[in-house]
């Protein structure tokens, strides 16, 4: 990627990306939201994926 992009200004990943879009702390807020929703909807998520043979 070096030489193709201005890495500090054109490539943002994970925390750097989400905090750039949503402001400081946005990445950690998203992680918290995903965790809470995942816990709340665990049964529905498990039911959905039980339809697939994941072995």
PDB file of N, CA, C, O and CB in Angstrom:
ATOM      1  N   UNK A   1       0.811  -1.184   0.000  1.00  0.00           N
ATOM      2  CA  UNK A   1       0.000   0.000   0.000  1.00  0.00           C
ATOM      3  C   UNK A   1       0.865   1.262   0.000  1.00  0.00           C
ATOM      4  O   UNK A   1       0.494   2.310  -0.528  1.00  0.00           O
ATOM      5  CB  UNK A   1      -0.928  -0.010   1.193  1.00  0.00           C
ATOM      6  N   UNK A   2       2.025   1.104   0.616  1.00  0.00           N
ATOM      7  CA  UNK A   2       2.923   2.256   0.675  1.00  0.00           C
ATOM      8  C   UNK A   2       3.264   2.694  -0.741  1.00  0.00           C
ATOM      9  O   UNK A   2       3.580   1.858  -1.587  1.00  0.00           O
ATOM     10  CB  UNK A   2       4.214   1.920   1.475  1.00  0.00           C
ATOM     11  N   UNK A   3       3.205   3.955  -1.001  1.00  0.00           N
ATOM     12  CA  UNK A   3       3.481   4.474  -2.329  1.00  0.00           C
ATOM     13  C   UNK A   3       2.217   4.638  -3.156  1.00  0.00           C
ATOM     14  O   UNK A   3       2.168   5.477  -4.056  1.00  0.00           O
ATOM     15  CB  UNK A   3       4.444   3.568  -3.045  1.00  0.00           C
ATOM     16  N   UNK A   4       1.186   3.839  -2.859  1.00  0.00           N
ATOM     17  CA  UNK A   4      -0.077   3.938  -3.583  1.00  0.00           C
ATOM     18  C   UNK A   4      -1.039   4.896  -2.877  1.00  0.00           C
ATOM     19  O   UNK A   4      -1.825   5.593  -3.520  1.00  0.00           O
ATOM     20  CB  UNK A   4      -0.719   2.552  -3.726  1.00  0.00           C
ATOM     21  N   UNK A   5      -0.964   4.917  -1.557  1.00  0.00           N
ATOM     22  CA  UNK A   5      -1.854   5.758  -0.749  1.00  0.00           C
ATOM     23  C   UNK A   5      -1.042   6.601   0.222  1.00  0.00           C
ATOM     24  O   UNK A   5       0.070   6.241   0.609  1.00  0.00           O
ATOM     25  CB  UNK A   5      -2.878   4.893   0.019  1.00  0.00           C
ATOM     26  N   UNK A   6      -1.607   7.696   0.593  1.00  0.00           N
ATOM     27  CA  UNK A   6      -1.060   8.506   1.681  1.00  0.00           C
ATOM     28  C   UNK A   6      -1.634   7.886   2.956  1.00  0.00           C
ATOM     29  O   UNK A   6      -2.693   8.300   3.427  1.00  0.00           O
ATOM     30  CB  UNK A   6      -1.435  10.071   1.537  1.00  0.00           C
ATOM     31  N   UNK A   7      -0.937   6.900   3.511  1.00  0.00           N
ATOM     32  CA  UNK A   7      -1.485   6.075   4.585  1.00  0.00           C
ATOM     33  C   UNK A   7      -2.066   6.856   5.764  1.00  0.00           C
ATOM     34  O   UNK A   7      -3.165   6.518   6.205  1.00  0.00           O
ATOM     35  CB  UNK A   7      -0.427   5.170   5.086  1.00  0.00           C
ATOM     36  N   UNK A   8      -1.405   7.866   6.294  1.00  0.00           N
ATOM     37  CA  UNK A   8      -1.990   8.572   7.436  1.00  0.00           C
ATOM     38  C   UNK A   8      -3.290   9.313   7.111  1.00  0.00           C
ATOM     39  O   UNK A   8      -4.101   9.567   8.002  1.00  0.00           O
ATOM     40  CB  UNK A   8      -0.992   9.548   7.978  1.00  0.00           C
ATOM     41  N   UNK A   9      -3.485   9.658   5.843  1.00  0.00           N
ATOM     42  CA  UNK A   9      -4.642  10.465   5.472  1.00  0.00           C
ATOM     43  C   UNK A   9      -5.689   9.739   4.641  1.00  0.00           C
ATOM     44  O   UNK A   9      -6.820  10.213   4.532  1.00  0.00           O
ATOM     45  CB  UNK A   9      -4.185  11.651   4.727  1.00  0.00           C
ATOM     46  N   UNK A  10      -5.339   8.598   4.052  1.00  0.00           N
ATOM     47  CA  UNK A  10      -6.259   7.918   3.146  1.00  0.00           C
ATOM     48  C   UNK A  10      -6.660   6.517   3.582  1.00  0.00           C
ATOM     49  O   UNK A  10      -7.558   5.930   2.979  1.00  0.00           O
ATOM     50  CB  UNK A  10      -5.653   7.844   1.803  1.00  0.00           C
ATOM     51  N   UNK A  11      -6.034   5.969   4.592  1.00  0.00           N
ATOM     52  CA  UNK A  11      -6.370   4.617   5.019  1.00  0.00           C
ATOM     53  C   UNK A  11      -6.611   4.605   6.519  1.00  0.00           C
ATOM     54  O   UNK A  11      -5.701   4.837   7.314  1.00  0.00           O
ATOM     55  CB  UNK A  11      -5.252   3.621   4.639  1.00  0.00           C
ATOM     56  N   UNK A  12      -7.845   4.333   6.885  1.00  0.00           N
ATOM     57  CA  UNK A  12      -8.206   4.257   8.294  1.00  0.00           C
ATOM     58  C   UNK A  12      -8.917   2.929   8.510  1.00  0.00           C
ATOM     59  O   UNK A  12      -9.756   2.529   7.703  1.00  0.00           O
ATOM     60  CB  UNK A  12      -9.106   5.472   8.730  1.00  0.00           C
ATOM     61  N   UNK A  13      -8.580   2.249   9.600  1.00  0.00           N
ATOM     62  CA  UNK A  13      -9.121   0.928   9.873  1.00  0.00           C
ATOM     63  C   UNK A  13      -9.565   0.871  11.332  1.00  0.00           C
ATOM     64  O   UNK A  13      -8.945   1.475  12.207  1.00  0.00           O
ATOM     65  CB  UNK A  13      -8.075  -0.180   9.564  1.00  0.00           C
ATOM     66  N   UNK A  14     -10.639   0.140  11.575  1.00  0.00           N
ATOM     67  CA  UNK A  14     -11.136  -0.146  12.915  1.00  0.00           C
ATOM     68  C   UNK A  14     -11.361   1.126  13.728  1.00  0.00           C
ATOM     69  O   UNK A  14     -12.104   2.008  13.296  1.00  0.00           O
ATOM     70  CB  UNK A  14     -10.168  -1.058  13.642  1.00  0.00           C
ATOM     71  N   UNK A  15     -10.738   1.233  14.886  1.00  0.00           N
ATOM     72  CA  UNK A  15     -10.974   2.352  15.795  1.00  0.00           C
ATOM     73  C   UNK A  15     -10.715   3.696  15.123  1.00  0.00           C
ATOM     74  O   UNK A  15     -11.489   4.640  15.280  1.00  0.00           O
ATOM     75  CB  UNK A  15     -10.098   2.217  17.030  1.00  0.00           C
ATOM     76  N   UNK A  16      -9.626   3.771  14.379  1.00  0.00           N
ATOM     77  CA  UNK A  16      -9.288   5.029  13.725  1.00  0.00           C
ATOM     78  C   UNK A  16     -10.377   5.439  12.722  1.00  0.00           C
ATOM     79  O   UNK A  16     -10.725   6.615  12.621  1.00  0.00           O
ATOM     80  CB  UNK A  16      -7.929   4.910  13.017  1.00  0.00           C
ATOM     81  N   UNK A  17     -10.907   4.462  11.988  1.00  0.00           N
ATOM     82  CA  UNK A  17     -11.961   4.723  11.006  1.00  0.00           C
ATOM     83  C   UNK A  17     -13.242   5.218  11.673  1.00  0.00           C
ATOM     84  O   UNK A  17     -13.775   6.264  11.303  1.00  0.00           O
ATOM     85  CB  UNK A  17     -12.252   3.462  10.196  1.00  0.00           C
ATOM     86  N   UNK A  18     -13.739   4.455  12.668  1.00  0.00           N
ATOM     87  CA  UNK A  18     -15.012   4.801  13.295  1.00  0.00           C
ATOM     88  C   UNK A  18     -14.915   6.090  14.102  1.00  0.00           C
ATOM     89  O   UNK A  18     -15.867   6.871  14.121  1.00  0.00           O
ATOM     90  CB  UNK A  18     -15.478   3.666  14.192  1.00  0.00           C
ATOM     91  N   UNK A  19     -13.806   6.328  14.757  1.00  0.00           N
ATOM     92  CA  UNK A  19     -13.643   7.586  15.490  1.00  0.00           C
ATOM     93  C   UNK A  19     -13.533   8.767  14.527  1.00  0.00           C
ATOM     94  O   UNK A  19     -13.957   9.876  14.855  1.00  0.00           O
ATOM     95  CB  UNK A  19     -12.399   7.523  16.394  1.00  0.00           C
ATOM     96  N   UNK A  20     -12.970   8.535  13.349  1.00  0.00           N
ATOM     97  CA  UNK A  20     -12.923   9.581  12.330  1.00  0.00           C
ATOM     98  C   UNK A  20     -14.334   9.950  11.886  1.00  0.00           C
ATOM     99  O   UNK A  20     -14.656  11.128  11.737  1.00  0.00           O
ATOM    100  CB  UNK A  20     -12.081   9.126  11.122  1.00  0.00           C
ATOM    101  N   UNK A  21     -15.180   8.927  11.673  1.00  0.00           N
ATOM    102  CA  UNK A  21     -16.547   9.175  11.227  1.00  0.00           C
ATOM    103  C   UNK A  21     -17.436   9.734  12.325  1.00  0.00           C
ATOM    104  O   UNK A  21     -18.187  10.683  12.101  1.00  0.00           O
ATOM    105  CB  UNK A  21     -17.146   7.908  10.696  1.00  0.00           C
ATOM    106  N   UNK A  22     -17.352   9.143  13.516  1.00  0.00           N
ATOM    107  CA  UNK A  22     -18.304   9.467  14.567  1.00  0.00           C
ATOM    108  C   UNK A  22     -17.773  10.274  15.722  1.00  0.00           C
ATOM    109  O   UNK A  22     -18.520  10.597  16.646  1.00  0.00           O
ATOM    110  CB  UNK A  22     -18.854   8.250  15.088  1.00  0.00           C
ATOM    111  N   UNK A  23     -16.506  10.605  15.691  1.00  0.00           N
ATOM    112  CA  UNK A  23     -15.909  11.352  16.788  1.00  0.00           C
ATOM    113  C   UNK A  23     -15.255  10.430  17.800  1.00  0.00           C
ATOM    114  O   UNK A  23     -15.435   9.213  17.770  1.00  0.00           O
ATOM    115  CB  UNK A  23     -16.954  12.207  17.469  1.00  0.00           C
ATOM    116  N   UNK A  24     -14.501  11.031  18.686  1.00  0.00           N
ATOM    117  CA  UNK A  24     -13.753  10.261  19.690  1.00  0.00           C
ATOM    118  C   UNK A  24     -14.700   9.364  20.481  1.00  0.00           C
ATOM    119  O   UNK A  24     -15.734   9.815  20.973  1.00  0.00           O
ATOM    120  CB  UNK A  24     -12.986  11.206  20.647  1.00  0.00           C
ATOM    121  N   UNK A  25     -14.333   8.093  20.594  1.00  0.00           N
ATOM    122  CA  UNK A  25     -15.120   7.143  21.371  1.00  0.00           C
ATOM    123  C   UNK A  25     -16.178   6.399  20.575  1.00  0.00           C
ATOM    124  O   UNK A  25     -16.820   5.497  21.113  1.00  0.00           O
ATOM    125  CB  UNK A  25     -15.772   7.849  22.486  1.00  0.00           C
ATOM    126  N   UNK A  26     -16.381   6.751  19.307  1.00  0.00           N
ATOM    127  CA  UNK A  26     -17.417   6.111  18.495  1.00  0.00           C
ATOM    128  C   UNK A  26     -17.165   4.605  18.345  1.00  0.00           C
ATOM    129  O   UNK A  26     -18.106   3.812  18.391  1.00  0.00           O
ATOM    130  CB  UNK A  26     -17.486   6.772  17.112  1.00  0.00           C
ATOM    131  N   UNK A  27     -15.923   4.217  18.169  1.00  0.00           N
ATOM    132  CA  UNK A  27     -15.595   2.799  17.994  1.00  0.00           C
ATOM    133  C   UNK A  27     -15.978   1.998  19.231  1.00  0.00           C
ATOM    134  O   UNK A  27     -16.598   0.940  19.123  1.00  0.00           O
ATOM    135  CB  UNK A  27     -14.099   2.625  17.695  1.00  0.00           C
ATOM    136  N   UNK A  28     -15.612   2.497  20.397  1.00  0.00           N
ATOM    137  CA  UNK A  28     -15.954   1.786  21.631  1.00  0.00           C
ATOM    138  C   UNK A  28     -17.454   1.771  21.866  1.00  0.00           C
ATOM    139  O   UNK A  28     -17.983   0.792  22.392  1.00  0.00           O
ATOM    140  CB  UNK A  28     -15.250   2.422  22.823  1.00  0.00           C
ATOM    141  N   UNK A  29     -18.150   2.836  21.488  1.00  0.00           N
ATOM    142  CA  UNK A  29     -19.615   2.860  21.591  1.00  0.00           C
ATOM    143  C   UNK A  29     -20.225   1.788  20.700  1.00  0.00           C
ATOM    144  O   UNK A  29     -21.142   1.082  21.118  1.00  0.00           O
ATOM    145  CB  UNK A  29     -20.170   4.250  21.209  1.00  0.00           C
ATOM    146  N   UNK A  30     -19.722   1.661  19.471  1.00  0.00           N
ATOM    147  CA  UNK A  30     -20.225   0.633  18.561  1.00  0.00           C
ATOM    148  C   UNK A  30     -19.995  -0.770  19.104  1.00  0.00           C
ATOM    149  O   UNK A  30     -20.882  -1.620  19.032  1.00  0.00           O
ATOM    150  CB  UNK A  30     -19.565   0.770  17.202  1.00  0.00           C
ATOM    151  N   UNK A  31     -18.813  -1.013  19.645  1.00  0.00           N
ATOM    152  CA  UNK A  31     -18.541  -2.333  20.224  1.00  0.00           C
ATOM    153  C   UNK A  31     -19.508  -2.639  21.349  1.00  0.00           C
ATOM    154  O   UNK A  31     -20.004  -3.761  21.455  1.00  0.00           O
ATOM    155  CB  UNK A  31     -17.103  -2.413  20.738  1.00  0.00           C
ATOM    156  N   UNK A  32     -19.781  -1.653  22.189  1.00  0.00           N
ATOM    157  CA  UNK A  32     -20.711  -1.832  23.307  1.00  0.00           C
ATOM    158  C   UNK A  32     -22.121  -2.122  22.801  1.00  0.00           C
ATOM    159  O   UNK A  32     -22.801  -3.004  23.325  1.00  0.00           O
ATOM    160  CB  UNK A  32     -20.718  -0.584  24.205  1.00  0.00           C
ATOM    161  N   UNK A  33     -22.561  -1.385  21.788  1.00  0.00           N
ATOM    162  CA  UNK A  33     -23.894  -1.595  21.219  1.00  0.00           C
ATOM    163  C   UNK A  33     -24.017  -2.987  20.625  1.00  0.00           C
ATOM    164  O   UNK A  33     -25.004  -3.680  20.872  1.00  0.00           O
ATOM    165  CB  UNK A  33     -24.196  -0.540  20.151  1.00  0.00           C
ATOM    166  N   UNK A  34     -23.032  -3.404  19.847  1.00  0.00           N
ATOM    167  CA  UNK A  34     -23.070  -4.735  19.241  1.00  0.00           C
ATOM    168  C   UNK A  34     -23.106  -5.822  20.314  1.00  0.00           C
ATOM    169  O   UNK A  34     -23.816  -6.815  20.160  1.00  0.00           O
ATOM    170  CB  UNK A  34     -21.856  -4.940  18.320  1.00  0.00           C
ATOM    171  N   UNK A  35     -22.361  -5.649  21.381  1.00  0.00           N
ATOM    172  CA  UNK A  35     -22.364  -6.640  22.452  1.00  0.00           C
ATOM    173  C   UNK A  35     -23.732  -6.712  23.122  1.00  0.00           C
ATOM    174  O   UNK A  35     -24.257  -7.805  23.334  1.00  0.00           O
ATOM    175  CB  UNK A  35     -21.284  -6.311  23.488  1.00  0.00           C
ATOM    176  N   UNK A  36     -24.320  -5.556  23.461  1.00  0.00           N
ATOM    177  CA  UNK A  36     -25.620  -5.545  24.131  1.00  0.00           C
ATOM    178  C   UNK A  36     -26.719  -6.134  23.256  1.00  0.00           C
ATOM    179  O   UNK A  36     -27.555  -6.898  23.737  1.00  0.00           O
ATOM    180  CB  UNK A  36     -25.989  -4.129  24.531  1.00  0.00           C
ATOM    181  N   UNK A  37     -26.721  -5.782  21.972  1.00  0.00           N
ATOM    182  CA  UNK A  37     -27.729  -6.316  21.056  1.00  0.00           C
ATOM    183  C   UNK A  37     -27.518  -7.814  20.866  1.00  0.00           C
ATOM    184  O   UNK A  37     -28.483  -8.576  20.812  1.00  0.00           O
ATOM    185  CB  UNK A  37     -27.676  -5.585  19.693  1.00  0.00           C
ATOM    186  N   UNK A  38     -26.267  -8.236  20.765  1.00  0.00           N
ATOM    187  CA  UNK A  38     -25.967  -9.665  20.620  1.00  0.00           C
ATOM    188  C   UNK A  38     -26.464 -10.471  21.798  1.00  0.00           C
ATOM    189  O   UNK A  38     -27.008 -11.560  21.618  1.00  0.00           O
ATOM    190  CB  UNK A  38     -24.479  -9.877  20.454  1.00  0.00           C
ATOM    191  N   UNK A  39     -26.286  -9.954  23.001  1.00  0.00           N
ATOM    192  CA  UNK A  39     -26.767 -10.648  24.202  1.00  0.00           C
ATOM    193  C   UNK A  39     -28.296 -10.698  24.187  1.00  0.00           C
ATOM    194  O   UNK A  39     -28.895 -11.733  24.477  1.00  0.00           O
ATOM    195  CB  UNK A  39     -26.255  -9.942  25.497  1.00  0.00           C
ATOM    196  N   UNK A  40     -28.909  -9.582  23.850  1.00  0.00           N
ATOM    197  CA  UNK A  40     -30.377  -9.499  23.850  1.00  0.00           C
ATOM    198  C   UNK A  40     -31.004 -10.415  22.801  1.00  0.00           C
ATOM    199  O   UNK A  40     -32.053 -11.012  23.043  1.00  0.00           O
ATOM    200  CB  UNK A  40     -30.821  -8.058  23.603  1.00  0.00           C
ATOM    201  N   UNK A  41     -30.367 -10.525  21.645  1.00  0.00           N
ATOM    202  CA  UNK A  41     -30.940 -11.299  20.536  1.00  0.00           C
ATOM    203  C   UNK A  41     -30.284 -12.663  20.355  1.00  0.00           C
ATOM    204  O   UNK A  41     -30.440 -13.287  19.306  1.00  0.00           O
ATOM    205  CB  UNK A  41     -30.820 -10.517  19.254  1.00  0.00           C
ATOM    206  N   UNK A  42     -29.562 -13.129  21.352  1.00  0.00           N
ATOM    207  CA  UNK A  42     -28.818 -14.380  21.247  1.00  0.00           C
ATOM    208  C   UNK A  42     -29.678 -15.545  20.771  1.00  0.00           C
ATOM    209  O   UNK A  42     -29.260 -16.308  19.900  1.00  0.00           O
ATOM    210  CB  UNK A  42     -28.206 -14.721  22.578  1.00  0.00           C
ATOM    211  N   UNK A  43     -30.871 -15.686  21.331  1.00  0.00           N
ATOM    212  CA  UNK A  43     -31.764 -16.775  20.933  1.00  0.00           C
ATOM    213  C   UNK A  43     -32.134 -16.717  19.466  1.00  0.00           C
ATOM    214  O   UNK A  43     -32.089 -17.733  18.773  1.00  0.00           O
ATOM    215  CB  UNK A  43     -33.016 -16.748  21.766  1.00  0.00           C
ATOM    216  N   UNK A  44     -32.498 -15.543  18.985  1.00  0.00           N
ATOM    217  CA  UNK A  44     -32.857 -15.381  17.574  1.00  0.00           C
ATOM    218  C   UNK A  44     -31.665 -15.641  16.667  1.00  0.00           C
ATOM    219  O   UNK A  44     -31.804 -16.262  15.613  1.00  0.00           O
ATOM    220  CB  UNK A  44     -33.407 -13.977  17.321  1.00  0.00           C
ATOM    221  N   UNK A  45     -30.508 -15.173  17.071  1.00  0.00           N
ATOM    222  CA  UNK A  45     -29.294 -15.386  16.273  1.00  0.00           C
ATOM    223  C   UNK A  45     -28.972 -16.879  16.195  1.00  0.00           C
ATOM    224  O   UNK A  45     -28.673 -17.399  15.120  1.00  0.00           O
ATOM    225  CB  UNK A  45     -28.095 -14.606  16.878  1.00  0.00           C
ATOM    226  N   UNK A  46     -29.037 -17.564  17.343  1.00  0.00           N
ATOM    227  CA  UNK A  46     -28.772 -19.003  17.366  1.00  0.00           C
ATOM    228  C   UNK A  46     -29.781 -19.762  16.512  1.00  0.00           C
ATOM    229  O   UNK A  46     -29.405 -20.678  15.780  1.00  0.00           O
ATOM    230  CB  UNK A  46     -28.802 -19.529  18.803  1.00  0.00           C
ATOM    231  N   UNK A  47     -31.068 -19.389  16.597  1.00  0.00           N
ATOM    232  CA  UNK A  47     -32.103 -20.049  15.791  1.00  0.00           C
ATOM    233  C   UNK A  47     -31.815 -19.869  14.306  1.00  0.00           C
ATOM    234  O   UNK A  47     -31.921 -20.820  13.532  1.00  0.00           O
ATOM    235  CB  UNK A  47     -33.502 -19.490  16.135  1.00  0.00           C
ATOM    236  N   UNK A  48     -31.458 -18.673  13.912  1.00  0.00           N
ATOM    237  CA  UNK A  48     -31.171 -18.410  12.509  1.00  0.00           C
ATOM    238  C   UNK A  48     -30.023 -19.274  12.004  1.00  0.00           C
ATOM    239  O   UNK A  48     -30.136 -19.902  10.951  1.00  0.00           O
ATOM    240  CB  UNK A  48     -30.843 -16.939  12.307  1.00  0.00           C
ATOM    241  N   UNK A  49     -28.929 -19.311  12.740  1.00  0.00           N
ATOM    242  CA  UNK A  49     -27.745 -20.042  12.280  1.00  0.00           C
ATOM    243  C   UNK A  49     -27.895 -21.558  12.433  1.00  0.00           C
ATOM    244  O   UNK A  49     -27.139 -22.318  11.828  1.00  0.00           O
ATOM    245  CB  UNK A  49     -26.520 -19.573  13.046  1.00  0.00           C
ATOM    246  N   UNK A  50     -28.845 -21.993  13.221  1.00  0.00           N
ATOM    247  CA  UNK A  50     -29.063 -23.444  13.347  1.00  0.00           C
ATOM    248  C   UNK A  50     -29.593 -24.053  12.067  1.00  0.00           C
ATOM    249  O   UNK A  50     -29.555 -25.273  11.907  1.00  0.00           O
ATOM    250  CB  UNK A  50     -30.026 -23.738  14.482  1.00  0.00           C
ATOM    251  N   UNK A  51     -30.090 -23.228  11.143  1.00  0.00           N
ATOM    252  CA  UNK A  51     -30.602 -23.692   9.866  1.00  0.00           C
ATOM    253  C   UNK A  51     -29.492 -24.137   8.926  1.00  0.00           C
ATOM    254  O   UNK A  51     -29.745 -24.835   7.945  1.00  0.00           O
ATOM    255  CB  UNK A  51     -31.416 -22.609   9.216  1.00  0.00           C
ATOM    256  N   UNK A  52     -28.279 -23.738   9.222  1.00  0.00           N
ATOM    257  CA  UNK A  52     -27.151 -24.021   8.340  1.00  0.00           C
ATOM    258  C   UNK A  52     -26.299 -25.132   8.936  1.00  0.00           C
ATOM    259  O   UNK A  52     -26.097 -25.201  10.149  1.00  0.00           O
ATOM    260  CB  UNK A  52     -26.302 -22.751   8.107  1.00  0.00           C
ATOM    261  N   UNK A  53     -25.810 -25.988   8.069  1.00  0.00           N
ATOM    262  CA  UNK A  53     -24.896 -27.045   8.504  1.00  0.00           C
ATOM    263  C   UNK A  53     -23.496 -26.453   8.529  1.00  0.00           C
ATOM    264  O   UNK A  53     -22.846 -26.349   7.488  1.00  0.00           O
ATOM    265  CB  UNK A  53     -24.968 -28.308   7.561  1.00  0.00           C
ATOM    266  N   UNK A  54     -23.030 -26.067   9.704  1.00  0.00           N
ATOM    267  CA  UNK A  54     -21.747 -25.375   9.822  1.00  0.00           C
ATOM    268  C   UNK A  54     -20.628 -26.307  10.264  1.00  0.00           C
ATOM    269  O   UNK A  54     -19.661 -25.859  10.881  1.00  0.00           O
ATOM    270  CB  UNK A  54     -21.867 -24.224  10.798  1.00  0.00           C
ATOM    271  N   UNK A  55     -20.742 -27.568   9.965  1.00  0.00           N
ATOM    272  CA  UNK A  55     -19.705 -28.518  10.390  1.00  0.00           C
ATOM    273  C   UNK A  55     -18.659 -28.684   9.340  1.00  0.00           C
ATOM    274  O   UNK A  55     -17.711 -29.446   9.528  1.00  0.00           O
ATOM    275  CB  UNK A  55     -20.304 -29.860  10.721  1.00  0.00           C
TER     276      UNK A  55
END
